Amino acid sequence: MRVSVPDTAPHWNDALAALQRYQSQRGTTDVGPNIRAYGIDLGKWVARCRDEYWDGILDLDRIAGLDAVTGWHWGPPRPGSWRHGHQALATYARRSGTTRVLAGTVVDGVDLHAWVTAQRQAYTGLELSALQIRLLAALPEWDWDIETARWDHGIAAATAWIAEHHTLASVHRDTRLADYPLGQWLHRCREDFRAGTLPADRVAELEALPGWSWGRHHDSWEEGLRVLRAYLAETGHACPPQKTVFDGHPIGWWVTHRRREHRNGTLPVDRAALLAALPGWRWTPTQDRWQEGLDALTTYVSRYGAATPGRGDTVDGYPLGAWVNTQKSAHKAGRLSADRAAKLAALPGWRWRT
């Protein structure tokens, strides 16, 4: 990467004034490389300004100063330069509203996916100038994180497929969009979901896509109900935390979807009745976070025999140790209700003192 070594302000201002004077006398800002005028190597200075502009390292205030000179121009586009790549990406962003680009996307001769990938790698390697970072960050939906970029690439491919085929239902494991392995990417998303490692915002983004399905086992009512009953038999309640995977099934998410269907009025009455009859079932768990903690503690007891989790212990992603510590602190301060204190004290191994 070329590094710009800024002139002192007076030298810059003197050179800019010399260019303005040259333009007023000659009617042009095209200064020959060997021209020396008004005591300044003006031709070399102009050439350097244009080089630094195309390299993406010329400060914005200096760009503005030169643009203000009558007749000033930056010269013809320079293929392969940083600025040429940025301009191509900016053009794409204006047209599409995003910097999410698919492999094989070419604008003005620039392979945008390869160029964008190179910028993220350069950023990680501390090889971008402050100006380059600023210009990229200003583009729509730009993200420096490579993992986020890969996710964006997959979503962009899925969206492009839907634009042509109207649904993701037609995508199979070997489906490719141009050179992108769309089917494999969607398969990995489902695997992450089943493992309980796919973040909630990404789950929602996939579910918003027409034709999306988590797979036969996840979508099956009978399979989900069977697993939930098995979970109930083991833990004593039918309210698994959202990220719970039980018997290879993402039962926490399955339960979340049934609640969503109930809230939207799309869950059949007979199915709602079957769920409501299960011990520990709740339609609105977020309205009773204390009960969620108690359910997690009950699960812990069913697994380990006593209500004695360590401060850092979790259950299916739930921070149980921290929750227990909060209850004990509330009890000590007199802020825990008698009913809740009684429920905790009834658990095997429970102790108020840590």
TORKOL-4160 file (C-alpha; in steps of 0.2 Angstrom, whole numbers, padded with zeros to 4 digits, m for minus):
354
<pt num="1" X="0000" Y="0000" Z="0000"/>
<pt num="2" X="0007" Y="0017" Z="m0004"/>
<pt num="3" X="0007" Y="0029" Z="0011"/>
<pt num="4" X="0004" Y="0047" Z="0009"/>
<pt num="5" X="0016" Y="0058" Z="0017"/>
<pt num="6" X="0007" Y="0075" Z="0019"/>
<pt num="7" X="0015" Y="0091" Z="0014"/>
<pt num="8" X="0015" Y="0105" Z="0027"/>
<pt num="9" X="0000" Y="0116" Z="0026"/>
<pt num="10" X="0009" Y="0131" Z="0019"/>
<pt num="11" X="0017" Y="0120" Z="0005"/>
<pt num="12" X="0001" Y="0113" Z="0000"/>
<pt num="13" X="m0008" Y="0130" Z="0000"/>
<pt num="14" X="0007" Y="0137" Z="m0010"/>
<pt num="15" X="0005" Y="0123" Z="m0023"/>
<pt num="16" X="m0013" Y="0125" Z="m0024"/>
<pt num="17" X="m0012" Y="0144" Z="m0027"/>
<pt num="18" X="0001" Y="0140" Z="m0040"/>
<pt num="19" X="m0011" Y="0128" Z="m0049"/>
<pt num="20" X="m0025" Y="0141" Z="m0048"/>
<pt num="21" X="m0013" Y="0154" Z="m0056"/>
<pt num="22" X="m0007" Y="0142" Z="m0069"/>
<pt num="23" X="m0025" Y="0138" Z="m0074"/>
<pt num="24" X="m0030" Y="0157" Z="m0075"/>
<pt num="25" X="m0015" Y="0161" Z="m0086"/>
<pt num="26" X="m0015" Y="0145" Z="m0097"/>
<pt num="27" X="m0033" Y="0140" Z="m0096"/>
<pt num="28" X="m0030" Y="0122" Z="m0091"/>
<pt num="29" X="m0025" Y="0111" Z="m0076"/>
<pt num="30" X="m0016" Y="0099" Z="m0087"/>
<pt num="31" X="0002" Y="0102" Z="m0081"/>
<pt num="32" X="0016" Y="0093" Z="m0090"/>
<pt num="33" X="0026" Y="0082" Z="m0078"/>
<pt num="34" X="0042" Y="0092" Z="m0079"/>
<pt num="35" X="0034" Y="0109" Z="m0078"/>
<pt num="36" X="0041" Y="0121" Z="m0064"/>
<pt num="37" X="0031" Y="0137" Z="m0061"/>
<pt num="38" X="0031" Y="0150" Z="m0048"/>
<pt num="39" X="0045" Y="0142" Z="m0039"/>
<pt num="40" X="0036" Y="0125" Z="m0037"/>
<pt num="41" X="0038" Y="0108" Z="m0046"/>
<pt num="42" X="0020" Y="0110" Z="m0051"/>
<pt num="43" X="0019" Y="0096" Z="m0064"/>
<pt num="44" X="0026" Y="0083" Z="m0051"/>
<pt num="45" X="0014" Y="0090" Z="m0038"/>
<pt num="46" X="m0001" Y="0088" Z="m0049"/>
<pt num="47" X="0004" Y="0071" Z="m0054"/>
<pt num="48" X="0006" Y="0065" Z="m0036"/>
<pt num="49" X="m0011" Y="0072" Z="m0031"/>
<pt num="50" X="m0019" Y="0062" Z="m0045"/>
<pt num="51" X="m0009" Y="0046" Z="m0040"/>
<pt num="52" X="m0014" Y="0048" Z="m0022"/>
<pt num="53" X="m0032" Y="0051" Z="m0027"/>
<pt num="54" X="m0033" Y="0035" Z="m0037"/>
<pt num="55" X="m0024" Y="0026" Z="m0023"/>
<pt num="56" X="m0037" Y="0031" Z="m0011"/>
<pt num="57" X="m0025" Y="0040" Z="0001"/>
<pt num="58" X="m0028" Y="0059" Z="m0003"/>
<pt num="59" X="m0037" Y="0068" Z="0011"/>
<pt num="60" X="m0055" Y="0073" Z="0008"/>
<pt num="61" X="m0051" Y="0092" Z="0011"/>
<pt num="62" X="m0037" Y="0091" Z="m0002"/>
<pt num="63" X="m0049" Y="0083" Z="m0014"/>
<pt num="64" X="m0061" Y="0097" Z="m0011"/>
<pt num="65" X="m0048" Y="0110" Z="m0014"/>
<pt num="66" X="m0043" Y="0103" Z="m0030"/>
<pt num="67" X="m0061" Y="0100" Z="m0036"/>
<pt num="68" X="m0064" Y="0119" Z="m0033"/>
<pt num="69" X="m0050" Y="0124" Z="m0046"/>
<pt num="70" X="m0058" Y="0129" Z="m0063"/>
<pt num="71" X="m0056" Y="0115" Z="m0075"/>
<pt num="72" X="m0048" Y="0102" Z="m0063"/>
<pt num="73" X="m0050" Y="0084" Z="m0067"/>
<pt num="74" X="m0043" Y="0068" Z="m0060"/>
<pt num="75" X="m0039" Y="0061" Z="m0076"/>
<pt num="76" X="m0046" Y="0045" Z="m0085"/>
<pt num="77" X="m0051" Y="0030" Z="m0074"/>
<pt num="78" X="m0036" Y="0019" Z="m0069"/>
<pt num="79" X="m0041" Y="0001" Z="m0070"/>
<pt num="80" X="m0034" Y="m0009" Z="m0055"/>
<pt num="81" X="m0033" Y="0007" Z="m0044"/>
<pt num="82" X="m0041" Y="0007" Z="m0027"/>
<pt num="83" X="m0052" Y="0022" Z="m0032"/>
<pt num="84" X="m0058" Y="0013" Z="m0047"/>
<pt num="85" X="m0064" Y="m0002" Z="m0037"/>
<pt num="86" X="m0072" Y="0009" Z="m0024"/>
<pt num="87" X="m0082" Y="0018" Z="m0038"/>
<pt num="88" X="m0088" Y="0002" Z="m0045"/>
<pt num="89" X="m0094" Y="m0004" Z="m0029"/>
<pt num="90" X="m0102" Y="0013" Z="m0026"/>
<pt num="91" X="m0111" Y="0011" Z="m0042"/>
<pt num="92" X="m0117" Y="m0006" Z="m0038"/>
<pt num="93" X="m0123" Y="0000" Z="m0021"/>
<pt num="94" X="m0133" Y="0015" Z="m0029"/>
<pt num="95" X="m0142" Y="0002" Z="m0040"/>
<pt num="96" X="m0145" Y="m0011" Z="m0028"/>
<pt num="97" X="m0145" Y="m0002" Z="m0011"/>
<pt num="98" X="m0132" Y="m0014" Z="m0004"/>
<pt num="99" X="m0114" Y="m0019" Z="m0004"/>
<pt num="100" X="m0119" Y="m0037" Z="m0003"/>
<pt num="101" X="m0112" Y="m0044" Z="m0019"/>
<pt num="102" X="m0112" Y="m0062" Z="m0027"/>
<pt num="103" X="m0097" Y="m0071" Z="m0034"/>
<pt num="104" X="m0095" Y="m0066" Z="m0052"/>
<pt num="105" X="m0103" Y="m0049" Z="m0050"/>
<pt num="106" X="m0093" Y="m0037" Z="m0062"/>
<pt num="107" X="m0096" Y="m0018" Z="m0063"/>
<pt num="108" X="m0085" Y="m0007" Z="m0074"/>
<pt num="109" X="m0073" Y="m0021" Z="m0076"/>
<pt num="110" X="m0071" Y="m0024" Z="m0058"/>
<pt num="111" X="m0074" Y="m0041" Z="m0050"/>
<pt num="112" X="m0083" Y="m0034" Z="m0035"/>
<pt num="113" X="m0084" Y="m0050" Z="m0024"/>
<pt num="114" X="m0065" Y="m0052" Z="m0026"/>
<pt num="115" X="m0062" Y="m0034" Z="m0023"/>
<pt num="116" X="m0073" Y="m0033" Z="m0007"/>
<pt num="117" X="m0065" Y="m0048" Z="0000"/>
<pt num="118" X="m0048" Y="m0040" Z="m0003"/>
<pt num="119" X="m0053" Y="m0025" Z="0006"/>
<pt num="120" X="m0059" Y="m0034" Z="0022"/>
<pt num="121" X="m0043" Y="m0044" Z="0022"/>
<pt num="122" X="m0033" Y="m0028" Z="0020"/>
<pt num="123" X="m0043" Y="m0020" Z="0035"/>
<pt num="124" X="m0039" Y="m0035" Z="0046"/>
<pt num="125" X="m0021" Y="m0033" Z="0041"/>
<pt num="126" X="m0021" Y="m0015" Z="0045"/>
<pt num="127" X="m0017" Y="m0011" Z="0027"/>
<pt num="128" X="m0030" Y="0002" Z="0023"/>
<pt num="129" X="m0029" Y="0021" Z="0025"/>
<pt num="130" X="m0040" Y="0030" Z="0037"/>
<pt num="131" X="m0049" Y="0038" Z="0021"/>
<pt num="132" X="m0051" Y="0021" Z="0013"/>
<pt num="133" X="m0059" Y="0014" Z="0029"/>
<pt num="134" X="m0070" Y="0030" Z="0030"/>
<pt num="135" X="m0076" Y="0028" Z="0012"/>
<pt num="136" X="m0080" Y="0010" Z="0013"/>
<pt num="137" X="m0089" Y="0011" Z="0029"/>
<pt num="138" X="m0100" Y="0025" Z="0022"/>
<pt num="139" X="m0107" Y="0013" Z="0009"/>
<pt num="140" X="m0124" Y="0004" Z="0012"/>
<pt num="141" X="m0124" Y="m0012" Z="0022"/>
<pt num="142" X="m0105" Y="m0012" Z="0023"/>
<pt num="143" X="m0098" Y="m0024" Z="0036"/>
<pt num="144" X="m0080" Y="m0027" Z="0040"/>
<pt num="145" X="m0082" Y="m0044" Z="0049"/>
<pt num="146" X="m0078" Y="m0058" Z="0037"/>
<pt num="147" X="m0091" Y="m0070" Z="0045"/>
<pt num="148" X="m0104" Y="m0057" Z="0043"/>
<pt num="149" X="m0099" Y="m0054" Z="0025"/>
<pt num="150" X="m0101" Y="m0073" Z="0022"/>
<pt num="151" X="m0118" Y="m0073" Z="0029"/>
<pt num="152" X="m0123" Y="m0058" Z="0019"/>
<pt num="153" X="m0116" Y="m0067" Z="0003"/>
<pt num="154" X="m0127" Y="m0082" Z="0007"/>
<pt num="155" X="m0143" Y="m0071" Z="0010"/>
<pt num="156" X="m0139" Y="m0061" Z="m0006"/>
<pt num="157" X="m0138" Y="m0077" Z="m0016"/>
<pt num="158" X="m0154" Y="m0084" Z="m0008"/>
<pt num="159" X="m0163" Y="m0067" Z="m0012"/>
<pt num="160" X="m0157" Y="m0068" Z="m0030"/>
<pt num="161" X="m0163" Y="m0086" Z="m0032"/>
<pt num="162" X="m0180" Y="m0080" Z="m0026"/>
<pt num="163" X="m0181" Y="m0066" Z="m0038"/>
<pt num="164" X="m0180" Y="m0078" Z="m0052"/>
<pt num="165" X="m0189" Y="m0093" Z="m0045"/>
<pt num="166" X="m0201" Y="m0085" Z="m0032"/>
<pt num="167" X="m0197" Y="m0098" Z="m0019"/>
<pt num="168" X="m0183" Y="m0107" Z="m0010"/>
<pt num="169" X="m0193" Y="m0123" Z="m0010"/>
<pt num="170" X="m0185" Y="m0128" Z="m0027"/>
<pt num="171" X="m0167" Y="m0127" Z="m0020"/>
<pt num="172" X="m0159" Y="m0144" Z="m0016"/>
<pt num="173" X="m0142" Y="m0149" Z="m0009"/>
<pt num="174" X="m0132" Y="m0147" Z="m0025"/>
<pt num="175" X="m0140" Y="m0131" Z="m0031"/>
<pt num="176" X="m0128" Y="m0118" Z="m0037"/>
<pt num="177" X="m0132" Y="m0100" Z="m0042"/>
<pt num="178" X="m0118" Y="m0095" Z="m0054"/>
<pt num="179" X="m0103" Y="m0101" Z="m0045"/>
<pt num="180" X="m0110" Y="m0100" Z="m0027"/>
<pt num="181" X="m0115" Y="m0116" Z="m0018"/>
<pt num="182" X="m0132" Y="m0110" Z="m0012"/>
<pt num="183" X="m0139" Y="m0127" Z="m0008"/>
<pt num="184" X="m0124" Y="m0131" Z="0003"/>
<pt num="185" X="m0125" Y="m0115" Z="0012"/>
<pt num="186" X="m0143" Y="m0117" Z="0016"/>
<pt num="187" X="m0139" Y="m0135" Z="0022"/>
<pt num="188" X="m0126" Y="m0128" Z="0034"/>
<pt num="189" X="m0139" Y="m0115" Z="0040"/>
<pt num="190" X="m0150" Y="m0129" Z="0045"/>
<pt num="191" X="m0137" Y="m0139" Z="0053"/>
<pt num="192" X="m0132" Y="m0124" Z="0064"/>
<pt num="193" X="m0150" Y="m0121" Z="0068"/>
<pt num="194" X="m0152" Y="m0139" Z="0074"/>
<pt num="195" X="m0136" Y="m0138" Z="0084"/>
<pt num="196" X="m0144" Y="m0122" Z="0092"/>
<pt num="197" X="m0129" Y="m0111" Z="0086"/>
<pt num="198" X="m0138" Y="m0100" Z="0074"/>
<pt num="199" X="m0142" Y="m0083" Z="0081"/>
<pt num="200" X="m0160" Y="m0077" Z="0083"/>
<pt num="201" X="m0159" Y="m0063" Z="0071"/>
<pt num="202" X="m0152" Y="m0075" Z="0057"/>
<pt num="203" X="m0166" Y="m0087" Z="0061"/>
<pt num="204" X="m0179" Y="m0073" Z="0058"/>
<pt num="205" X="m0170" Y="m0067" Z="0042"/>
<pt num="206" X="m0171" Y="m0085" Z="0034"/>
<pt num="207" X="m0189" Y="m0088" Z="0040"/>
<pt num="208" X="m0194" Y="m0072" Z="0031"/>
<pt num="209" X="m0188" Y="m0079" Z="0014"/>
<pt num="210" X="m0202" Y="m0086" Z="0003"/>
<pt num="211" X="m0202" Y="m0105" Z="0003"/>
<pt num="212" X="m0190" Y="m0107" Z="0018"/>
<pt num="213" X="m0191" Y="m0123" Z="0028"/>
<pt num="214" X="m0180" Y="m0130" Z="0042"/>
<pt num="215" X="m0183" Y="m0147" Z="0036"/>
<pt num="216" X="m0196" Y="m0161" Z="0037"/>
<pt num="217" X="m0192" Y="m0166" Z="0056"/>
<pt num="218" X="m0192" Y="m0148" Z="0062"/>
<pt num="219" X="m0208" Y="m0143" Z="0052"/>
<pt num="220" X="m0217" Y="m0159" Z="0058"/>
<pt num="221" X="m0230" Y="m0156" Z="0071"/>
<pt num="222" X="m0230" Y="m0175" Z="0076"/>
<pt num="223" X="m0211" Y="m0176" Z="0078"/>
<pt num="224" X="m0210" Y="m0159" Z="0088"/>
<pt num="225" X="m0224" Y="m0165" Z="0100"/>
<pt num="226" X="m0216" Y="m0182" Z="0102"/>
<pt num="227" X="m0199" Y="m0173" Z="0107"/>
<pt num="228" X="m0207" Y="m0161" Z="0118"/>
<pt num="229" X="m0216" Y="m0174" Z="0128"/>
<pt num="230" X="m0199" Y="m0184" Z="0129"/>
<pt num="231" X="m0191" Y="m0167" Z="0136"/>
<pt num="232" X="m0205" Y="m0165" Z="0148"/>
<pt num="233" X="m0203" Y="m0183" Z="0154"/>
<pt num="234" X="m0184" Y="m0180" Z="0158"/>
<pt num="235" X="m0185" Y="m0162" Z="0165"/>
<pt num="236" X="m0202" Y="m0161" Z="0172"/>
<pt num="237" X="m0208" Y="m0146" Z="0162"/>
<pt num="238" X="m0213" Y="m0142" Z="0144"/>
<pt num="239" X="m0204" Y="m0125" Z="0143"/>
<pt num="240" X="m0187" Y="m0128" Z="0135"/>
<pt num="241" X="m0176" Y="m0112" Z="0133"/>
<pt num="242" X="m0175" Y="m0106" Z="0115"/>
<pt num="243" X="m0158" Y="m0114" Z="0110"/>
<pt num="244" X="m0162" Y="m0131" Z="0118"/>
<pt num="245" X="m0158" Y="m0146" Z="0107"/>
<pt num="246" X="m0165" Y="m0162" Z="0113"/>
<pt num="247" X="m0164" Y="m0179" Z="0105"/>
<pt num="248" X="m0156" Y="m0171" Z="0090"/>
<pt num="249" X="m0171" Y="m0159" Z="0088"/>
<pt num="250" X="m0170" Y="m0140" Z="0090"/>
<pt num="251" X="m0185" Y="m0142" Z="0102"/>
<pt num="252" X="m0183" Y="m0124" Z="0109"/>
<pt num="253" X="m0185" Y="m0116" Z="0092"/>
<pt num="254" X="m0200" Y="m0128" Z="0088"/>
<pt num="255" X="m0209" Y="m0122" Z="0104"/>
<pt num="256" X="m0205" Y="m0104" Z="0099"/>
<pt num="257" X="m0213" Y="m0106" Z="0082"/>
<pt num="258" X="m0229" Y="m0114" Z="0090"/>
<pt num="259" X="m0230" Y="m0099" Z="0101"/>
<pt num="260" X="m0228" Y="m0088" Z="0086"/>
<pt num="261" X="m0242" Y="m0097" Z="0077"/>
<pt num="262" X="m0253" Y="m0095" Z="0092"/>
<pt num="263" X="m0250" Y="m0077" Z="0094"/>
<pt num="264" X="m0254" Y="m0074" Z="0075"/>
<pt num="265" X="m0270" Y="m0085" Z="0076"/>
<pt num="266" X="m0263" Y="m0098" Z="0064"/>
<pt num="267" X="m0261" Y="m0113" Z="0077"/>
<pt num="268" X="m0276" Y="m0125" Z="0076"/>
<pt num="269" X="m0287" Y="m0125" Z="0091"/>
<pt num="270" X="m0284" Y="m0144" Z="0094"/>
<pt num="271" X="m0265" Y="m0142" Z="0094"/>
<pt num="272" X="m0266" Y="m0127" Z="0105"/>
<pt num="273" X="m0276" Y="m0137" Z="0118"/>
<pt num="274" X="m0263" Y="m0151" Z="0117"/>
<pt num="275" X="m0249" Y="m0139" Z="0121"/>
<pt num="276" X="m0258" Y="m0130" Z="0135"/>
<pt num="277" X="m0261" Y="m0147" Z="0143"/>
<pt num="278" X="m0243" Y="m0150" Z="0145"/>
<pt num="279" X="m0236" Y="m0147" Z="0163"/>
<pt num="280" X="m0225" Y="m0131" Z="0163"/>
<pt num="281" X="m0231" Y="m0125" Z="0146"/>
<pt num="282" X="m0232" Y="m0106" Z="0144"/>
<pt num="283" X="m0238" Y="m0096" Z="0129"/>
<pt num="284" X="m0229" Y="m0080" Z="0134"/>
<pt num="285" X="m0213" Y="m0085" Z="0143"/>
<pt num="286" X="m0204" Y="m0068" Z="0141"/>
<pt num="287" X="m0218" Y="m0061" Z="0152"/>
<pt num="288" X="m0212" Y="m0072" Z="0166"/>
<pt num="289" X="m0193" Y="m0072" Z="0166"/>
<pt num="290" X="m0192" Y="m0078" Z="0184"/>
<pt num="291" X="m0202" Y="m0094" Z="0179"/>
<pt num="292" X="m0189" Y="m0097" Z="0165"/>
<pt num="293" X="m0175" Y="m0097" Z="0178"/>
<pt num="294" X="m0185" Y="m0109" Z="0189"/>
<pt num="295" X="m0188" Y="m0120" Z="0174"/>
<pt num="296" X="m0169" Y="m0120" Z="0170"/>
<pt num="297" X="m0165" Y="m0124" Z="0188"/>
<pt num="298" X="m0178" Y="m0138" Z="0189"/>
<pt num="299" X="m0169" Y="m0145" Z="0173"/>
<pt num="300" X="m0152" Y="m0144" Z="0182"/>
<pt num="301" X="m0159" Y="m0153" Z="0197"/>
<pt num="302" X="m0166" Y="m0167" Z="0185"/>
<pt num="303" X="m0149" Y="m0169" Z="0178"/>
<pt num="304" X="m0137" Y="m0167" Z="0193"/>
<pt num="305" X="m0148" Y="m0171" Z="0208"/>
<pt num="306" X="m0147" Y="m0155" Z="0217"/>
<pt num="307" X="m0150" Y="m0136" Z="0215"/>
<pt num="308" X="m0132" Y="m0131" Z="0217"/>
<pt num="309" X="m0126" Y="m0124" Z="0201"/>
<pt num="310" X="m0109" Y="m0114" Z="0201"/>
<pt num="311" X="m0109" Y="m0096" Z="0197"/>
<pt num="312" X="m0104" Y="m0098" Z="0179"/>
<pt num="313" X="m0115" Y="m0114" Z="0175"/>
<pt num="314" X="m0128" Y="m0113" Z="0161"/>
<pt num="315" X="m0142" Y="m0124" Z="0156"/>
<pt num="316" X="m0146" Y="m0125" Z="0137"/>
<pt num="317" X="m0138" Y="m0108" Z="0135"/>
<pt num="318" X="m0147" Y="m0101" Z="0150"/>
<pt num="319" X="m0136" Y="m0092" Z="0163"/>
<pt num="320" X="m0142" Y="m0102" Z="0177"/>
<pt num="321" X="m0128" Y="m0098" Z="0189"/>
<pt num="322" X="m0130" Y="m0080" Z="0188"/>
<pt num="323" X="m0149" Y="m0081" Z="0190"/>
<pt num="324" X="m0147" Y="m0091" Z="0206"/>
<pt num="325" X="m0135" Y="m0079" Z="0213"/>
<pt num="326" X="m0148" Y="m0065" Z="0209"/>
<pt num="327" X="m0161" Y="m0074" Z="0218"/>
<pt num="328" X="m0150" Y="m0076" Z="0234"/>
<pt num="329" X="m0145" Y="m0058" Z="0233"/>
<pt num="330" X="m0164" Y="m0053" Z="0232"/>
<pt num="331" X="m0168" Y="m0064" Z="0246"/>
<pt num="332" X="m0155" Y="m0057" Z="0257"/>
<pt num="333" X="m0161" Y="m0039" Z="0253"/>
<pt num="334" X="m0179" Y="m0044" Z="0257"/>
<pt num="335" X="m0184" Y="m0042" Z="0239"/>
<pt num="336" X="m0189" Y="m0060" Z="0235"/>
<pt num="337" X="m0207" Y="m0064" Z="0237"/>
<pt num="338" X="m0212" Y="m0077" Z="0250"/>
<pt num="339" X="m0220" Y="m0088" Z="0236"/>
<pt num="340" X="m0204" Y="m0088" Z="0225"/>
<pt num="341" X="m0193" Y="m0091" Z="0241"/>
<pt num="342" X="m0204" Y="m0106" Z="0245"/>
<pt num="343" X="m0202" Y="m0113" Z="0227"/>
<pt num="344" X="m0183" Y="m0112" Z="0228"/>
<pt num="345" X="m0182" Y="m0119" Z="0246"/>
<pt num="346" X="m0192" Y="m0134" Z="0240"/>
<pt num="347" X="m0179" Y="m0139" Z="0228"/>
<pt num="348" X="m0167" Y="m0153" Z="0233"/>
<pt num="349" X="m0150" Y="m0146" Z="0239"/>
<pt num="350" X="m0156" Y="m0128" Z="0239"/>
<pt num="351" X="m0146" Y="m0117" Z="0251"/>
<pt num="352" X="m0148" Y="m0098" Z="0253"/>
<pt num="353" X="m0130" Y="m0096" Z="0259"/>
<pt num="354" X="m0117" Y="m0098" Z="0245"/>
